[in-house]
Amino acid sequence: MGREAVSREPIDPEALDHGYTRYLIAKKSVDDRALNRRVLADLCRVMPAGAWRVLEIGAGLGTMVARLLEWQVVTAGEYTLVDVDRQLLRDSRTWLSQWATARGLPTELLPDGLRLGDLRVRLVEAELGSYLEAVIRHRSIS
Ligand SMILES: C[S@@+](CC[C@H](N)C(=O)[O-])C[C@H]1O[C@@H](n2cnc3c(N)ncnc32)[C@H](O)[C@@H]1O
């Protein structure tokens, strides 16, 4: 951290003003405290070292990836946020970018998400069932 943030595209100035977005931002600090640290420690113990590939379903605003970055549980690799709510994903791009920039984490907006330090975050608008069907279909033809 400590390097200057880089943004290639403007972010939506009206973002973060939607009811559900405000609710998810407001509850982040509650979730930070409520998260079971023993489960987190067990997860860190069983996960392989190095860059992770994470798929989060129903990721909302992306507060979990922010939390895992802040706690240095995840620092590099690829983290995919899947959510059915398009507005939340738009807000996620803005919120994560602002969140990272405020912490001095180099931030780059990408066409399908953003890069936060060494972590590539993909934002995927999809319903879980159709997302899984698409993944299975893709695997069976490749
Ligand atoms: C209670 S919010 C939790 C968001 C985030 N995980 C958090 O802890 O802040 C649940 C999220 O799941 C999403 N969701 C619900 N059903 C879904 C489905 N079938 N497929 C994809 N996303 C879904 C909603 O749009 C919502 O953003």
The ligand as an SDF file (V2000), in Angstrom:
LIG
                    3D

 27 29  0  0  0  0  0  0  0  0999 V2000
  -28.1730  -10.3060    2.2400 C   0  0  0  0  0  0  0  0  0  0  0  0
  -27.3390   -9.8560    0.7390 S   0  0  0  0  0  0  0  0  0  0  0  0
  -25.7000  -10.2390    1.2630 C   0  0  0  0  0  0  0  0  0  0  0  0
  -24.6580   -9.5600    0.4470 C   0  0  0  0  0  0  0  0  0  0  0  0
  -23.2260   -9.8470    0.8760 C   0  0  0  0  0  0  0  0  0  0  0  0
  -22.9040  -11.2700    0.7680 N   0  0  0  0  0  0  0  0  0  0  0  0
  -22.9690   -9.3410    2.2640 C   0  0  0  0  0  0  0  0  0  0  0  0
  -22.7430  -10.1590    3.1560 O   0  0  0  0  0  0  0  0  0  0  0  0
  -22.9670   -8.1240    2.4570 O   0  0  0  0  0  0  0  0  0  0  0  0
  -27.7280  -11.2280   -0.3590 C   0  0  0  0  0  0  0  0  0  0  0  0
  -27.3090  -10.9840   -1.8020 C   0  0  0  0  0  0  0  0  0  0  0  0
  -27.5610  -12.1570   -2.5560 O   0  0  0  0  0  0  0  0  0  0  0  0
  -28.0620  -11.8030   -3.8340 C   0  0  0  0  0  0  0  0  0  0  0  0
  -28.8200  -12.9680   -4.3340 N   0  0  0  0  0  0  0  0  0  0  0  0
  -29.9330  -13.5080   -3.7890 C   0  0  0  0  0  0  0  0  0  0  0  0
  -30.3380  -14.5780   -4.4880 N   0  0  0  0  0  0  0  0  0  0  0  0
  -29.4500  -14.7320   -5.5150 C   0  0  0  0  0  0  0  0  0  0  0  0
  -29.3370  -15.6740   -6.5880 C   0  0  0  0  0  0  0  0  0  0  0  0
  -30.1970  -16.6860   -6.7220 N   0  0  0  0  0  0  0  0  0  0  0  0
  -28.3000  -15.5280   -7.4560 N   0  0  0  0  0  0  0  0  0  0  0  0
  -27.4110  -14.5150   -7.3110 C   0  0  0  0  0  0  0  0  0  0  0  0
  -27.4770  -13.5950   -6.3120 N   0  0  0  0  0  0  0  0  0  0  0  0
  -28.4780  -13.6910   -5.4190 C   0  0  0  0  0  0  0  0  0  0  0  0
  -28.8740  -10.5550   -3.5790 C   0  0  0  0  0  0  0  0  0  0  0  0
  -29.0220   -9.7560   -4.7440 O   0  0  0  0  0  0  0  0  0  0  0  0
  -28.0720   -9.8640   -2.4820 C   0  0  0  0  0  0  0  0  0  0  0  0
  -27.1550   -8.9400   -3.0090 O   0  0  0  0  0  0  0  0  0  0  0  0
  1  2  1  0
  2  3  1  0
  2 10  1  0
  3  4  1  0
  4  5  1  0
  5  6  1  0
  5  7  1  0
  7  8  2  0
  7  9  1  0
 10 11  1  0
 11 12  1  0
 11 26  1  0
 12 13  1  0
 13 14  1  0
 13 24  1  0
 14 15  1  0
 14 23  1  0
 15 16  2  0
 16 17  1  0
 17 18  1  0
 17 23  2  0
 18 19  1  0
 18 20  2  0
 20 21  1  0
 21 22  2  0
 22 23  1  0
 24 25  1  0
 24 26  1  0
 26 27  1  0
M  CHG  2   2   1   9  -1
M  END
$$$$
